[in-house]
């Protein structure tokens, strides 16, 4: 009987409209429903009924190491003019050992909320990491 192994999280790729696709972390691939609670006055039960309401999505945060002369995060953030952001569709792919996608998240109409530079420490010995936080209008998930 063949053993089915679960997928590791460390091999992935992000197509975000920029040139550098190497990210060290992507988080916030969350979607949920806001519950609606309702009870009419003639109900024989003394509790509320819960129904699914509007779907909501968490902001996505992507982190990567800083490379010299790479200002793409800040350029995207600064492209917002007169309260109109530059929206982009993102594709996040979890890859297998052959570098083929086994799970894909497609993010619709993403735009940058915040870009954060690294924490600088005089005694630090880590790679300088920058992050970008994105708002968006939906995620679809595809397997295979």
Buried (B, 14 or more C-beta within 10 A) or exposed (E): EEEEEEEEEEEBBBBBBBEEEEBEEBEBEEEEEEEEEEEEEEEEEEEEEEEEEEEEBBBBBBBBBEEEEBEBBBEBBEEEEEEEBBBBBBBBBBBEEEEEBBBBBBBBBBBBBEBEEBEEEEEEEEEEBBBBBBBBEEBEEEEE
